[in-house]
Amino acid sequence: MLGLRRPDSLQPIPPPLPPKEPFPAWSDSSTGSLPAPVTAPAEVDPLNGRTAWLHCIAGALIVFNCWGFANAFGLFQAYYQAYYLPKGTNPSSISWIGSTQLALVFGLGVPVGRLVDKGYFRCVFYGGSIIMILGIFCTARCMTVWSLWLVQGLVTGLGMGMVFCSGIVALMTWFDERKLGSAMGACAAGSCIGGIVFIEIAKRFLLSRGFPTTMRILGAVALATMIPSNLVFRVRGQQHRTKTTKSHNTRDRFTLRTFASRAYLLAAAGMFFAFLGVYFGFVYMVSFAVTELHLSANASSNLLIYMLAANLPGRFLPALISDRCIGPLNTIIPSVFLSAACIGLWIGIGEGGNVRGALTVIACFYGFVSAGVQVLYAPTKEATQPALDRMGVKAGGIFTCIGLACLIGTPIGGVLVSYRADRGLSYPYIGAQVFAACSLLLGGCLLLASRVARVGWSARRA
């Protein structure tokens, strides 16, 4: 009995062991070390939600400062030429101040877009806010063309470009294509409101309190209105995207394939020529009224206010049509052609003393139709290059083309005006007017070609 074994059926069966793996599924098999446990990603706010529209309101304050100050430069152009700088200063030299500032608002698109893609949004946005506000305050000490160009044009424009490009890229992450146009339209309304506010402040204080006091007041307004934006703005899902980018940084190369779409390249070229001419009216219509129609400073600056007031509803209507009906590319094309037509009407009225009423009507129409160009440049990028990867760089490519056009557009107009005026020719503005109109027409044709490359000639949303 002692030498007999128990039958197998009577022996207890041990529980099954789990299969062994050389390394857990979440370990680093190359080193055998176990990384920290993966935590669940933080919940991302939804697209088109309340946080998104809060960013839209804060974005309006960004545009209020960056574009409001730029839109008011037409008044500064006339003031510098008539009162502040020595008599005989070339209008083209003065226009380089505003064109440099305007160019940097857009022209930093590619470097700022890459930094935002890599997760450095807050550094760029906060740093740009500080540079912009310091530039406005320091402009109060400038008394020559070169110092105004250096501080008001270069330094202030650098800060504006950092704030604007990073802010628009961040705003685009909060909306999809169904709401992006409406969001951009509401955000862009700050441009008109800011322009009117800055012009009214400048009109009230430039001649009574002087240039330094006026610039300090403008700097204080910019400081107060930029605080909410710096408290609110961030890129949607930035923390998760930053970690993903860092883990693949060896493959994250900047190549021409980023801009390989034919529709995208045609749209970029179209934007370049459209913006080469679109700001001519905003900058030179005031000086045209002063030098050719002999209007007072108050009456000529009111012309710019009327233009910006008409520009405000023009920001919303194209955005609504774009979102709900035909898309951004189909909407911006007629806006470009109508802007060229308004420049043609400006040419047609001549320069007699009895055209003040007609010029006011044309200024209002021009402000209204050109708003479609000024508000739909970012949604047009989505229509021509809809992929979400490298959004900052792709949007920055469009911004850089626009910035280059803004840099050289108004100075070319100033050279053409000076060429005829210095030789005593009649209608000194006609060459610059024709240049602006032709630039807009060419830009519209290239945008139409981009639309055809994207969806063909069929009646489709684009």
C-alpha positions as CSV (number, residue, x, y, z in Angstrom):
1,M,0.0,0.0,0.0
2,L,2.8,2.5,0.8
3,G,4.5,1.8,-2.5
4,L,1.4,2.5,-4.6
5,R,0.8,6.0,-6.2
6,R,-2.5,7.7,-6.2
7,P,-4.4,7.7,-9.4
8,D,-3.9,10.8,-11.5
9,S,-7.6,11.5,-11.4
10,L,-7.4,11.9,-7.6
11,Q,-4.4,14.3,-7.6
12,P,-5.2,18.1,-7.3
13,I,-4.8,20.0,-10.6
14,P,-2.7,23.2,-10.2
15,P,-4.2,26.4,-11.6
16,P,-2.9,27.3,-15.1
17,L,0.0,29.9,-15.3
18,P,-0.3,32.9,-17.6
19,P,1.9,32.7,-20.6
20,K,5.3,34.3,-20.2
21,E,6.4,37.2,-22.4
22,P,10.0,38.3,-22.7
23,F,8.9,41.9,-22.1
24,P,5.6,43.5,-21.3
25,A,3.7,45.0,-24.2
26,W,4.4,48.5,-22.8
27,S,8.1,48.0,-22.1
28,D,11.1,49.2,-24.1
29,S,12.3,45.9,-25.7
30,S,15.5,47.4,-26.9
31,T,16.8,48.1,-23.4
32,G,14.6,45.9,-21.3
33,S,13.8,48.8,-19.0
34,L,10.2,49.6,-18.0
35,P,9.1,53.1,-18.6
36,A,6.7,55.0,-16.4
37,P,3.1,53.8,-16.7
38,V,1.2,55.5,-19.5
39,T,-1.5,57.8,-18.1
40,A,-4.7,58.5,-19.9
41,P,-4.6,61.6,-22.1
42,A,-6.3,64.7,-20.8
43,E,-9.8,65.3,-22.2
44,V,-9.6,67.7,-25.2
45,D,-12.2,70.5,-25.5
46,P,-14.6,69.8,-28.4
47,L,-14.4,71.6,-31.7
48,N,-16.8,74.6,-32.2
49,G,-17.6,74.5,-28.4
50,R,-17.8,77.3,-25.8
51,T,-14.1,77.3,-25.4
52,A,-13.6,77.7,-29.1
53,W,-15.9,80.8,-29.2
54,L,-14.1,82.2,-26.2
55,H,-11.0,82.0,-28.3
56,C,-12.8,83.7,-31.1
57,I,-13.7,86.7,-28.8
58,A,-10.1,86.9,-27.6
59,G,-8.9,86.6,-31.2
60,A,-10.9,89.7,-32.0
61,L,-8.8,91.6,-29.5
62,I,-5.7,90.3,-31.2
63,V,-6.9,91.6,-34.5
64,F,-8.1,94.8,-32.8
65,N,-4.5,95.6,-32.1
66,C,-2.5,94.1,-34.9
67,W,-4.8,95.1,-37.8
68,G,-6.4,98.1,-36.1
69,F,-3.1,99.8,-35.8
70,A,-2.1,98.8,-39.3
71,N,-5.4,100.1,-40.8
72,A,-4.9,103.4,-39.1
73,F,-1.6,103.9,-40.8
74,G,-3.3,105.8,-43.7
75,L,-3.9,108.6,-41.2
76,F,-0.3,108.5,-40.0
77,Q,0.9,108.6,-43.6
78,A,-1.0,111.8,-44.2
79,Y,0.1,113.3,-40.8
80,Y,3.8,112.5,-41.3
81,Q,3.7,113.9,-44.8
82,A,1.8,117.1,-43.9
83,Y,2.9,118.0,-40.3
84,Y,5.5,115.8,-38.6
85,L,8.4,115.1,-41.1
86,P,10.2,117.7,-43.1
87,K,8.5,119.1,-46.2
88,G,9.3,117.3,-49.3
89,T,9.8,113.9,-47.7
90,N,9.1,111.2,-50.3
91,P,5.6,109.6,-49.8
92,S,7.2,106.3,-50.8
93,S,9.8,106.5,-48.0
94,I,7.0,107.1,-45.5
95,S,4.9,104.2,-46.8
96,W,7.8,101.8,-46.1
97,I,7.0,102.3,-42.4
98,G,3.5,101.0,-42.8
99,S,4.3,98.4,-45.4
100,T,7.1,96.9,-43.2
101,Q,4.7,96.7,-40.3
102,L,2.0,95.2,-42.4
103,A,4.4,92.7,-44.0
104,L,5.6,91.4,-40.7
105,V,2.1,90.9,-39.5
106,F,1.8,88.2,-42.2
107,G,5.4,87.5,-43.2
108,L,6.5,85.6,-40.1
109,G,4.0,82.9,-41.0
110,V,6.4,80.0,-41.8
111,P,8.8,80.4,-38.9
112,V,6.0,81.1,-36.4
113,G,3.9,78.3,-37.8
114,R,6.8,75.8,-37.4
115,L,7.3,76.9,-33.8
116,V,3.6,76.5,-33.0
117,D,3.7,73.0,-34.6
118,K,6.6,72.1,-32.3
119,G,4.8,73.3,-29.2
120,Y,6.3,76.7,-28.6
121,F,3.0,78.7,-28.9
122,R,3.1,80.4,-25.5
123,C,6.7,81.5,-25.9
124,V,6.0,83.1,-29.3
125,F,2.6,84.6,-28.3
126,Y,3.8,86.1,-24.9
127,G,7.0,87.3,-26.4
128,G,5.3,89.0,-29.3
129,S,2.8,90.7,-27.1
130,I,5.7,92.3,-25.1
131,I,7.6,93.4,-28.2
132,M,4.5,94.9,-29.8
133,I,3.5,97.0,-26.8
134,L,7.1,98.2,-26.2
135,G,7.4,99.1,-29.9
136,I,4.2,101.3,-29.7
137,F,5.5,103.1,-26.6
138,C,9.0,103.6,-28.0
139,T,7.5,105.1,-31.2
140,A,6.7,108.2,-29.2
141,R,10.5,109.1,-29.1
142,C,11.0,108.8,-32.9
143,M,11.4,112.0,-34.9
144,T,13.0,110.9,-38.3
145,V,11.9,108.6,-41.1
146,W,14.6,106.0,-40.3
147,S,13.8,105.8,-36.6
148,L,10.0,105.6,-37.3
149,W,10.8,102.7,-39.8
150,L,13.0,101.0,-37.2
151,V,10.6,101.2,-34.2
152,Q,7.1,101.6,-35.6
153,G,7.7,99.5,-38.7
154,L,10.2,96.8,-37.8
155,V,10.0,96.3,-34.0
156,T,6.3,96.9,-33.6
157,G,5.6,94.8,-36.8
158,L,7.8,92.0,-35.5
159,G,5.7,91.8,-32.3
160,M,2.5,92.0,-34.2
161,G,3.6,89.2,-36.6
162,M,4.5,86.9,-33.7
163,V,1.1,87.6,-32.0
164,F,-1.1,87.5,-35.1
165,C,0.4,84.4,-36.9
166,S,0.6,82.3,-33.8
167,G,-2.9,83.4,-32.7
168,I,-4.6,82.6,-36.0
169,V,-2.9,79.2,-36.2
170,A,-4.1,78.5,-32.7
171,L,-7.6,79.7,-33.5
172,M,-7.8,77.4,-36.5
173,T,-7.3,74.4,-34.3
174,W,-10.6,75.1,-32.4
175,F,-13.0,75.1,-35.4
176,D,-13.7,72.7,-38.3
177,E,-14.5,73.8,-41.9
178,R,-18.2,74.3,-41.1
179,K,-17.5,77.1,-38.6
180,L,-14.0,78.4,-39.4
181,G,-15.3,81.1,-41.8
182,S,-17.8,82.5,-39.3
183,A,-15.2,82.4,-36.6
184,M,-12.7,84.2,-38.8
185,G,-15.3,86.8,-39.7
186,A,-16.2,87.5,-36.1
187,C,-12.5,87.6,-35.2
188,A,-11.7,89.9,-38.1
189,A,-14.3,92.4,-37.0
190,G,-11.8,93.6,-34.5
191,S,-9.8,95.0,-37.4
192,C,-12.4,97.5,-38.3
193,I,-13.3,98.4,-34.7
194,G,-9.6,98.8,-33.8
195,G,-8.9,100.9,-36.9
196,I,-11.8,103.2,-36.0
197,V,-10.8,103.5,-32.3
198,F,-7.1,104.2,-33.1
199,I,-8.0,106.7,-35.8
200,E,-10.4,108.6,-33.5
201,I,-7.8,108.7,-30.7
202,A,-5.2,109.9,-33.2
203,K,-7.5,112.6,-34.6
204,R,-8.4,113.8,-31.2
205,F,-4.8,114.1,-29.8
206,L,-2.3,114.4,-32.6
207,L,-2.8,118.1,-33.3
208,S,-3.9,119.1,-29.7
209,R,-1.5,117.0,-27.6
210,G,1.3,116.1,-30.0
211,F,2.7,112.9,-31.4
212,P,4.5,111.5,-28.3
213,T,1.4,111.7,-26.0
214,T,-0.8,110.2,-28.7
215,M,1.5,107.2,-29.1
216,R,1.6,106.6,-25.3
217,I,-2.2,106.6,-25.2
218,L,-2.3,104.1,-28.1
219,G,0.2,102.0,-26.3
220,A,-2.0,102.0,-23.1
221,V,-5.0,100.9,-25.1
222,A,-3.0,98.1,-26.7
223,L,-1.7,96.9,-23.3
224,A,-5.2,96.8,-21.7
225,T,-6.8,94.9,-24.6
226,M,-4.0,92.3,-25.0
227,I,-4.3,91.1,-21.4
228,P,-7.4,89.0,-21.9
229,S,-5.9,87.3,-25.0
230,N,-2.8,86.3,-23.2
231,L,-4.9,84.8,-20.4
232,V,-7.2,82.8,-22.8
233,F,-5.2,81.7,-25.8
234,R,-3.8,78.2,-26.3
235,V,-3.6,75.6,-29.0
236,R,-6.2,72.9,-28.8
237,G,-4.6,69.6,-27.7
238,Q,-1.2,71.1,-27.7
239,Q,0.3,68.9,-24.9
240,H,-0.5,65.6,-26.6
241,R,0.6,66.9,-30.0
242,T,3.9,68.1,-28.6
243,K,4.8,64.7,-27.2
244,T,3.9,63.0,-30.4
245,T,6.1,65.4,-32.4
246,K,9.0,65.0,-30.1
247,S,8.9,61.2,-30.4
248,H,9.2,61.4,-34.1
249,N,11.4,64.4,-34.5
250,T,13.9,62.5,-36.6
251,R,11.3,62.1,-39.3
252,D,9.8,65.6,-39.0
253,R,11.5,67.2,-41.9
254,F,10.5,70.4,-43.6
255,T,10.4,69.7,-47.4
256,L,8.8,71.2,-50.5
257,R,6.3,68.3,-50.4
258,T,4.6,70.3,-47.7
259,F,3.5,72.7,-50.4
260,A,3.2,70.2,-53.2
261,S,-0.5,70.7,-54.0
262,R,-1.1,72.6,-57.2
263,A,-4.3,74.2,-55.9
264,Y,-2.3,75.4,-52.8
265,L,0.5,77.0,-54.9
266,L,-2.0,78.7,-57.2
267,A,-3.9,80.0,-54.2
268,A,-0.7,81.3,-52.6
269,A,0.3,83.2,-55.8
270,G,-3.3,84.5,-56.1
271,M,-3.1,85.8,-52.5
272,F,0.2,87.5,-53.3
273,F,-1.2,89.6,-56.2
274,A,-4.5,90.3,-54.5
275,F,-2.8,91.7,-51.4
276,L,-0.3,93.5,-53.6
277,G,-3.1,95.9,-54.5
278,V,-5.8,95.6,-51.9
279,Y,-4.3,97.9,-49.3
280,F,-3.6,100.7,-51.8
281,G,-7.0,102.3,-51.2
282,F,-6.7,102.1,-47.4
283,V,-3.3,103.8,-47.4
284,Y,-3.5,106.4,-50.2
285,M,-7.2,107.4,-50.4
286,V,-6.7,109.8,-47.5
287,S,-3.6,111.4,-49.0
288,F,-5.4,111.6,-52.3
289,A,-8.2,113.5,-50.6
290,V,-5.8,115.9,-49.0
291,T,-3.4,116.6,-51.9
292,E,-5.8,116.4,-54.9
293,L,-9.2,117.3,-53.5
294,H,-7.7,119.7,-50.9
295,L,-10.0,118.4,-48.1
296,S,-9.2,119.2,-44.5
297,A,-7.4,116.7,-42.3
298,N,-10.7,116.0,-40.4
299,A,-12.7,115.4,-43.6
300,S,-10.0,113.2,-45.2
301,S,-9.6,111.0,-42.1
302,N,-13.4,110.6,-42.0
303,L,-13.1,109.0,-45.4
304,L,-11.0,106.3,-43.9
305,I,-13.4,105.9,-41.0
306,Y,-16.3,105.4,-43.5
307,M,-14.2,102.8,-45.3
308,L,-13.6,100.9,-42.2
309,A,-17.2,101.2,-41.0
310,A,-18.4,99.6,-44.3
311,N,-15.6,97.0,-43.9
312,L,-17.2,95.7,-40.7
313,P,-20.4,94.2,-42.2
314,G,-18.3,93.0,-45.1
315,R,-16.4,90.8,-42.7
316,F,-19.5,88.9,-41.7
317,L,-21.4,88.4,-44.9
318,P,-18.7,86.7,-47.0
319,A,-17.9,84.5,-44.0
320,L,-21.5,83.4,-43.7
321,I,-21.8,82.7,-47.4
322,S,-18.6,80.7,-47.3
323,D,-19.6,78.5,-44.3
324,R,-23.2,77.9,-45.3
325,C,-23.2,77.9,-49.1
326,I,-20.3,77.9,-51.5
327,G,-17.0,77.7,-49.5
328,P,-14.2,80.1,-49.0
329,L,-12.5,79.9,-52.4
330,N,-15.7,80.4,-54.3
331,T,-16.4,83.5,-52.1
332,I,-13.1,85.2,-52.1
333,I,-12.8,85.2,-56.0
334,P,-15.7,87.6,-56.6
335,S,-14.5,89.8,-53.7
336,V,-11.2,90.2,-55.4
337,F,-12.7,91.1,-58.8
338,L,-15.2,93.6,-57.1
339,S,-12.3,95.3,-55.3
340,A,-10.6,95.8,-58.7
341,A,-13.8,97.2,-60.1
342,C,-13.9,99.8,-57.3
343,I,-10.4,100.9,-58.0
344,G,-11.5,101.3,-61.6
345,L,-14.4,103.5,-60.5
346,W,-11.9,105.6,-58.5
347,I,-9.9,106.1,-61.6
348,G,-13.0,107.1,-63.5
349,I,-14.1,109.9,-61.2
350,G,-11.0,111.9,-61.9
351,E,-9.5,114.5,-59.6
352,G,-11.8,117.5,-59.8
353,G,-13.0,119.4,-56.9
354,N,-16.6,118.2,-57.2
355,V,-15.9,114.5,-56.7
356,R,-15.9,114.4,-52.9
357,G,-19.4,112.7,-52.7
358,A,-18.5,110.2,-55.4
359,L,-15.2,109.3,-53.7
360,T,-17.0,108.8,-50.3
361,V,-19.4,106.3,-52.0
362,I,-16.6,104.5,-53.7
363,A,-14.6,104.4,-50.4
364,C,-17.6,102.7,-48.7
365,F,-18.1,100.2,-51.5
366,Y,-14.4,99.4,-51.5
367,G,-14.3,98.9,-47.8
368,F,-17.2,96.5,-48.0
369,V,-16.1,94.3,-50.9
370,S,-12.4,94.2,-50.0
371,A,-13.4,92.7,-46.6
372,G,-14.0,89.4,-48.2
373,V,-10.3,89.3,-49.3
374,Q,-9.1,90.3,-45.8
375,V,-11.2,87.7,-43.9
376,L,-11.1,84.6,-46.1
377,Y,-7.3,84.1,-46.7
378,A,-7.0,81.6,-43.8
379,P,-10.1,79.5,-44.7
380,T,-8.9,79.4,-48.3
381,K,-5.9,77.5,-47.1
382,E,-8.3,74.8,-45.7
383,A,-10.0,74.7,-49.1
384,T,-6.8,74.1,-51.0
385,Q,-4.8,72.0,-48.5
386,P,-7.3,70.4,-46.1
387,A,-5.0,68.0,-44.3
388,L,-4.5,68.8,-40.6
389,D,-0.8,67.8,-40.4
390,R,1.7,70.7,-40.4
391,M,-1.2,73.2,-40.2
392,G,1.1,75.9,-38.9
393,V,3.6,75.6,-41.7
394,K,0.9,75.4,-44.4
395,A,-1.0,78.4,-43.1
396,G,2.4,80.2,-42.6
397,G,3.2,79.7,-46.3
398,I,0.1,81.6,-47.3
399,F,0.8,84.3,-44.6
400,T,4.4,84.7,-45.9
401,C,3.2,85.3,-49.5
402,I,0.7,87.9,-48.2
403,G,3.4,89.5,-46.1
404,L,5.8,89.9,-49.0
405,A,3.0,91.5,-51.1
406,C,2.1,93.9,-48.3
407,L,5.8,94.9,-47.9
408,I,6.2,96.0,-51.5
409,G,2.7,96.9,-52.6
410,T,2.1,100.3,-51.1
411,P,5.8,101.5,-51.6
412,I,5.4,100.7,-55.3
413,G,2.2,102.7,-55.3
414,G,4.1,105.6,-53.6
415,V,6.9,105.5,-56.2
416,L,4.3,105.6,-59.1
417,V,2.6,108.6,-57.4
418,S,5.9,110.4,-56.9
419,Y,7.1,109.7,-60.5
420,R,4.2,111.6,-62.0
421,A,4.0,114.3,-59.3
422,D,7.7,115.2,-59.5
423,R,7.4,115.6,-63.3
424,G,4.4,117.9,-63.0
425,L,2.1,115.4,-64.9
426,S,-1.6,115.5,-64.4
427,Y,-3.4,112.8,-62.5
428,P,-0.4,111.8,-60.4
429,Y,-2.3,108.9,-58.8
430,I,-3.5,107.2,-62.0
431,G,-0.4,105.0,-62.5
432,A,-0.6,103.6,-58.9
433,Q,-4.4,103.1,-59.3
434,V,-3.9,101.1,-62.5
435,F,-1.1,99.0,-60.8
436,A,-3.4,98.2,-57.9
437,A,-6.4,97.3,-60.1
438,C,-4.2,95.1,-62.4
439,S,-2.7,93.3,-59.3
440,L,-6.2,92.5,-58.0
441,L,-7.3,91.2,-61.4
442,L,-4.3,88.9,-61.7
443,G,-4.8,87.7,-58.2
444,G,-8.4,86.9,-58.9
445,C,-7.5,84.9,-62.1
446,L,-4.9,82.9,-60.1
447,L,-7.4,82.1,-57.4
448,L,-9.9,81.0,-60.0
449,A,-7.2,78.7,-61.5
450,S,-6.7,77.3,-57.9
451,R,-10.4,76.6,-57.7
452,V,-10.4,74.8,-61.0
453,A,-7.4,72.7,-60.0
454,R,-9.2,71.8,-56.8
455,V,-12.8,70.9,-58.0
456,G,-12.9,71.6,-61.7
457,W,-15.5,73.8,-63.4
458,S,-18.4,72.1,-61.8
459,A,-20.7,73.9,-59.4
460,R,-19.3,72.5,-56.2
461,R,-18.3,73.9,-52.8
462,A,-14.7,74.9,-52.6
